Amino acid sequence: MPHKQVEILLVEDNPDDAELAVQALRRDKLANEIAIARDGEEALDFIFCRGPHANRSFESPPRLVLLDLKLPKVNGLDVLKAIKGDPRTKAIPVVIMTSSREERDLVEGYRLGSNAYVQKPIDFDQFRKVVKALGMFWLVINEPPPPQTFEAN
């Protein structure tokens, strides 16, 4: 049975932030399929098609990963390192979306290959606007890499 193309993998352990992000993306019809991983281990299982996500295929990677840093089990920087360190997944755009205001997180995120780093606004309306802008850019404006980019060399 073919699976729908997941456009966004939202890696977020805060249920309120996850709900707000999904509402913002759906409200503006920016993403049809949004998968949510509640911790870093689940995100890696999803991306690497293993465990409960073994039925997924590398042929249908998410078009965007929105990644929180402060996650249970495996932290966001380790998730980013795994994604960008594997030739099958390194071309997937990863946007760090976190409440962290620590400069070392910003620096390390970019060093590991993050495509963008966004601090989550505390204000509900601002949060919604930021998520909408991210979805608009990465899913509508940005030209994704061709499928062969995701193949192992």
LOMAR-43145 format. One line per field, with one value per residue: residue in three letters; x, y, z of N, C-alpha, C in turn. Coordinates in steps of 0.05 Angstrom, whole numbers, m for minus. Example, Ala and Ser with C-alpha at 12.3 -4.5 7.8 and 13.67 -1.06 7.14 Angstrom:
<pts>
residuo	(ALA|SER) $
nx	(264|257) $
ny	(m114|m45) $
nz	(156|142) $
cax	(246|273) $
cay	(m90|m21) $
caz	(156|143) $
cx	(264|258) $
cy	(m66|1) $
cz	(156|157) $
</pts>
This chain:
<pts>
residuo	(MET|PRO|HIS|LYS|GLN|VAL|GLU|ILE|LEU|LEU|VAL|GLU|ASP|ASN|PRO|ASP|ASP|ALA|GLU|LEU|ALA|VAL|GLN|ALA|LEU|ARG|ARG|ASP|LYS|LEU|ALA|ASN|GLU|ILE|ALA|ILE|ALA|ARG|ASP|GLY|GLU|GLU|ALA|LEU|ASP|PHE|ILE|PHE|CYS|ARG|GLY|PRO|HIS|ALA|ASN|ARG|SER|PHE|GLU|SER|PRO|PRO|ARG|LEU|VAL|LEU|LEU|ASP|LEU|LYS|LEU|PRO|LYS|VAL|ASN|GLY|LEU|ASP|VAL|LEU|LYS|ALA|ILE|LYS|GLY|ASP|PRO|ARG|THR|LYS|ALA|ILE|PRO|VAL|VAL|ILE|MET|THR|SER|SER|ARG|GLU|GLU|ARG|ASP|LEU|VAL|GLU|GLY|TYR|ARG|LEU|GLY|SER|ASN|ALA|TYR|VAL|GLN|LYS|PRO|ILE|ASP|PHE|ASP|GLN|PHE|ARG|LYS|VAL|VAL|LYS|ALA|LEU|GLY|MET|PHE|TRP|LEU|VAL|ILE|ASN|GLU|PRO|PRO|PRO|PRO|GLN|THR|PHE|GLU|ALA|ASN) $
nx	(17|15|45|25|58|97|100|120|160|149|184|174|165|131|64|28|57|65|12|m4|32|17|m37|m28|m1|m39|m83|m69|m64|m15|11|m4|6|29|74|85|136|149|195|268|286|241|237|285|274|231|254|296|269|255|241|178|167|184|158|160|193|257|251|211|223|213|194|211|240|220|252|257|302|309|296|265|299|333|372|358|402|433|398|397|451|453|417|441|489|483|484|436|398|418|405|355|318|329|301|316|274|265|260|307|355|408|472|510|479|457|504|525|483|483|535|529|498|446|392|366|354|309|280|229|172|140|90|25|2|47|77|46|50|105|110|77|106|153|132|111|158|192|159|132|159|215|257|259|312|330|302|344|383|377|396|442|512) $
ny	(m24|43|100|164|224|253|317|350|337|345|355|353|359|386|387|431|468|436|428|481|493|455|471|523|511|480|514|553|522|499|451|385|334|321|296|278|275|258|255|252|200|176|211|198|144|151|183|148|103|58|12|27|54|26|12|55|91|109|134|171|221|269|335|375|384|405|421|414|429|414|355|293|230|228|284|345|365|319|289|322|318|263|262|298|273|228|202|190|223|274|318|335|390|420|455|486|497|527|542|556|603|602|617|578|535|555|564|511|484|506|490|436|431|453|483|529|570|583|621|603|643|669|691|675|692|711|664|632|662|657|602|597|629|598|550|571|589|541|501|523|567|553|513|445|394|350|283|243|263|243|192|141|148) $
nz	(0|m20|11|35|14|62|80|120|176|240|297|360|429|462|471|464|432|387|370|358|316|276|268|247|199|172|171|135|91|77|83|69|91|154|198|265|312|377|406|402|388|364|320|292|280|245|203|186|171|206|260|287|241|198|152|120|65|38|m9|m5|26|80|61|93|157|218|275|343|397|451|470|493|503|453|439|401|372|364|333|287|272|258|214|177|171|141|75|50|72|80|47|62|82|145|196|254|306|362|433|455|473|473|452|439|422|374|344|342|318|265|251|248|204|199|164|177|235|283|334|377|381|440|442|419|368|341|340|307|259|248|239|195|158|154|132|83|57|55|33|m10|m37|m38|m78|m79|m72|m127|m133|m137|m105|m55|m56|m38|m47) $
cax	(0|31|40|24|82|98|113|134|163|150|196|166|155|111|39|16|72|59|m15|m3|46|m1|m59|m18|5|m64|m100|m61|m63|13|20|m25|14|47|79|95|152|149|222|288|287|219|245|305|261|216|272|312|251|261|223|149|165|199|143|166|214|274|242|192|232|197|205|221|239|220|265|262|328|307|278|271|312|356|368|355|428|441|380|408|477|447|405|461|512|477|480|408|381|431|393|329|321|323|299|314|254|269|258|334|367|436|488|523|460|456|529|527|463|493|559|520|484|419|386|357|351|287|272|200|161|123|63|11|m1|74|85|31|62|131|106|66|128|170|118|110|184|204|142|121|179|240|258|273|331|318|301|369|400|374|407|469|532) $
cay	(0|67|119|192|239|270|342|361|322|363|340|372|345|402|384|456|479|419|434|508|491|440|489|544|500|471|537|567|501|497|423|365|312|329|275|289|258|270|254|248|172|173|225|182|121|160|191|126|81|35|9|30|67|9|10|79|87|131|146|192|235|293|358|393|376|426|406|426|419|402|332|269|206|237|312|354|367|292|283|337|305|238|268|310|255|204|212|187|243|300|340|343|415|418|481|485|515|522|564|561|628|598|621|553|519|567|558|482|477|512|474|409|431|463|501|554|569|601|620|603|665|662|701|657|702|711|636|624|676|646|575|602|638|575|533|584|588|515|484|537|583|539|490|422|380|328|257|228|275|227|165|137|148) $
caz	(0|m21|33|26|18|85|72|143|200|263|319|382|452|475|456|456|409|364|360|345|290|258|262|229|172|159|167|110|71|68|84|70|109|175|217|290|329|404|418|382|379|345|296|277|269|222|181|176|163|223|283|280|215|179|127|103|45|34|m34|2|50|85|47|113|185|239|296|370|407|478|466|508|492|437|435|374|358|356|310|265|264|244|188|159|168|124|48|42|85|84|31|73|97|173|209|283|317|390|452|465|466|478|427|431|406|348|330|338|298|238|246|241|178|199|142|190|264|290|362|379|396|462|435|401|341|329|335|283|236|243|227|168|141|148|113|57|44|49|17|m34|m51|m41|m97|m65|m89|m142|m117|m136|m84|m31|m60|m27|m68) $
cx	(18|24|40|50|80|113|130|136|167|160|193|154|134|85|26|30|66|31|m17|10|29|m24|m51|m13|m21|m83|m94|m56|m35|23|m3|m19|35|50|91|111|155|176|242|290|265|225|265|292|245|234|286|295|256|240|194|145|180|184|147|189|231|267|223|201|214|210|218|219|240|229|269|289|326|286|285|285|337|352|368|381|438|423|391|433|472|435|426|485|508|471|451|390|393|419|366|333|312|324|297|294|252|265|286|344|398|452|502|505|458|481|531|507|472|518|551|504|455|416|376|354|331|281|241|190|142|94|50|10|26|83|72|43|89|128|95|88|147|158|117|137|192|186|131|143|204|237|273|293|318|319|327|388|399|385|435|488|548) $
cy	(25|86|147|205|257|295|354|340|343|347|359|356|360|400|410|469|462|425|461|507|477|458|511|534|491|495|551|547|499|469|405|343|322|306|288|268|272|269|249|220|167|187|209|157|128|166|167|100|56|34|11|43|52|6|35|73|112|146|169|206|259|316|378|380|401|413|423|415|404|379|310|248|214|267|321|357|339|282|297|325|280|243|279|293|231|214|208|209|271|323|349|369|411|446|476|506|509|547|572|587|627|600|595|535|529|560|528|473|482|495|446|408|440|483|528|549|591|598|622|628|655|669|682|667|703|683|626|636|664|619|579|611|615|557|545|583|560|497|497|551|567|516|467|409|358|302|243|239|257|199|164|136|122) $
cz	(0|2|22|32|43|78|95|165|222|287|343|405|467|459|447|432|384|352|346|318|269|249|242|201|157|153|141|87|59|68|86|91|129|194|242|305|355|418|396|371|359|318|279|266|244|198|169|171|179|246|274|253|193|152|109|84|43|8|m29|27|55|69|67|140|202|265|321|379|433|476|485|490|475|432|406|358|349|333|285|254|249|216|168|154|151|95|38|51|87|69|42|89|126|185|239|291|346|407|462|455|470|452|419|416|378|332|323|317|269|232|237|216|178|176|153|219|271|320|362|394|418|456|414|372|327|323|309|258|228|229|199|149|134|128|85|43|36|32|m9|m50|m57|m61|m84|m84|m104|m127|m115|m115|m59|m34|m49|m51|m67) $
</pts>
